C-alpha cells in the first residue's frame, strides 16, 4: 500500500467491465479487454469509494471528480478452458477451447475528488 505523508494508506474501489476492484498505487490488475495499446494511460473514472486513511468518500453510486490513473501493459490471455462435447453411441466428439483476453493495468495514482 502507498503511504501518504501522514502514514495513511490510500486505496479506491473502481468498476470496470461490470466488476469491482480494490486498487492501490503500484498494483497490477487484469480487467476485461480494453482498447488500450501497451504504454497508454487509462483513466478509470467509475470510482465507487476512495480513502486516504483519514477521510473516506463513498459515492452514490459514483464519486464526482475522483479517478484512478493507470498505465496499460498490453494484452494478456487467461487460463485455457476446454469444451468437450460428446454423445454416446453415435461417435460424436467435438473438442474446442477458449482463452479470455484481458488488459493488464498498473495503477499509477489515485486522484481524490477536488485534486
C-alpha positions as CSV (number, residue, x, y, z in Angstrom):
1,X,0.0,0.0,0.0
2,X,1.1,3.5,-0.7
3,X,1.8,5.7,2.3
4,X,0.8,9.3,2.2
5,X,2.7,12.0,4.2
6,X,0.8,11.2,7.4
7,X,1.4,7.4,7.1
8,X,-2.0,6.8,5.8
9,X,-3.0,4.1,3.2
10,X,-4.7,5.3,0.0
11,X,-6.9,3.0,-1.9
12,X,-10.0,3.1,-4.1
13,X,-12.8,0.8,-5.3
14,X,-13.4,1.1,-9.1
15,X,-15.7,-0.5,-11.5
16,X,-14.5,-1.8,-14.9
17,X,-16.3,-4.3,-17.1
18,X,-19.1,-4.8,-14.6
19,X,-16.7,-5.9,-11.9
20,X,-15.4,-4.1,-8.9
21,X,-11.7,-3.9,-7.9
22,X,-9.9,-2.6,-4.9
23,X,-6.8,-0.8,-6.2
24,X,-3.8,0.8,-4.6
25,X,-0.8,2.6,-6.3
26,X,1.8,0.3,-7.9
27,X,-0.7,-2.6,-8.1
28,X,-1.2,-4.6,-11.2
29,X,-4.8,-5.6,-12.2
30,X,-6.3,-7.6,-15.0
31,X,-9.6,-6.1,-16.4
32,X,-11.8,-7.1,-19.3
33,X,-10.3,-6.3,-22.7
34,X,-9.9,-2.5,-23.3
35,X,-8.9,-0.7,-26.5
36,X,-5.6,0.5,-25.0
37,X,-2.2,-0.3,-26.5
38,X,0.9,-1.0,-24.5
39,X,2.1,2.1,-22.6
40,X,-1.0,4.1,-23.0
41,X,-2.5,5.9,-20.0
42,X,-6.0,4.8,-19.0
43,X,-8.2,6.7,-16.6
44,X,-10.8,4.7,-14.6
45,X,-13.4,7.3,-13.6
46,X,-16.1,5.0,-12.3
47,X,-14.9,5.3,-8.7
48,X,-17.2,3.9,-6.0
49,X,-15.1,4.6,-2.9
50,X,-11.8,6.3,-2.2
51,X,-10.0,6.5,1.1
52,X,-6.7,8.0,2.2
53,X,-6.7,6.6,5.8
54,X,-8.1,9.8,7.3
55,X,-11.1,10.5,5.1
56,X,-13.3,8.2,3.2
57,X,-15.6,9.3,0.3
58,X,-18.4,7.0,-0.6
59,X,-20.3,7.6,-3.9
60,X,-23.9,7.3,-4.6
61,X,-23.2,5.4,-6.8
62,X,-20.1,7.2,-8.3
63,X,-17.8,9.9,-6.8
64,X,-17.6,13.0,-9.0
65,X,-14.0,14.2,-9.6
66,X,-12.3,11.0,-8.4
67,X,-10.4,8.8,-10.8
68,X,-7.6,6.2,-10.9
69,X,-4.8,6.8,-13.4
70,X,-3.3,3.6,-14.8
71,X,-0.8,2.5,-17.5
72,X,-1.7,-0.3,-19.9
73,X,0.8,-3.1,-20.0
74,X,-0.9,-4.6,-23.1
75,X,-3.0,-7.7,-23.8
76,X,-2.7,-10.9,-21.8
77,X,-4.6,-14.2,-22.1
78,X,-6.4,-16.0,-19.3
79,X,-6.3,-19.7,-18.5
80,X,-7.4,-22.0,-21.2
81,X,-10.9,-23.5,-20.9
82,X,-11.5,-26.8,-22.7
83,X,-15.0,-27.5,-24.0
84,X,-15.7,-31.1,-24.9
85,X,-19.0,-32.3,-26.4
86,X,-19.8,-36.0,-26.5
87,X,-22.7,-38.1,-27.4
88,X,-22.6,-41.8,-26.6
89,X,-23.3,-44.5,-29.2
90,X,-23.1,-42.0,-32.1
91,X,-19.3,-41.5,-32.5
92,X,-19.8,-37.7,-31.9
93,X,-16.9,-35.9,-30.2
94,X,-16.0,-32.3,-30.5
95,X,-13.2,-30.6,-28.6
96,X,-12.8,-26.8,-28.6
97,X,-11.0,-24.4,-26.4
98,X,-11.2,-20.7,-25.3
99,X,-8.9,-18.2,-23.7
100,X,-10.4,-15.0,-22.4
101,X,-8.4,-11.8,-23.3
102,X,-7.6,-9.3,-20.6
103,X,-5.8,-5.9,-20.4
104,X,-3.2,-5.7,-17.7
105,X,-3.1,-2.3,-15.9
106,X,-0.6,-0.9,-13.5
107,X,-2.1,1.7,-11.1
108,X,0.0,4.9,-11.1
109,X,-2.1,7.0,-8.7
110,X,-5.4,7.5,-7.1
111,X,-6.9,11.0,-7.5
112,X,-9.1,12.2,-4.7
113,X,-12.1,14.4,-5.5
114,X,-11.1,18.1,-5.7
115,X,-7.5,17.5,-6.7
